[in-house]
């Protein structure tokens, strides 16, 4: 279930970035970079939570 939700979320974000790219490619690059940073922060927080739960 988590994998399906991740795939849907990825498709939604890709559509948003593609839509912004039609309007302004530089804005789409900035938005994509910001979303990438947010995604990595979310993954790191999840790993820390799981690591802390195993103690």
Buried (B, 14 or more C-beta within 10 A) or exposed (E): EEEEEEEEEEEEBEEBBEEBBEEEEEEBEEBBEEBEEEEEEEEEEEEEEEEEEEE
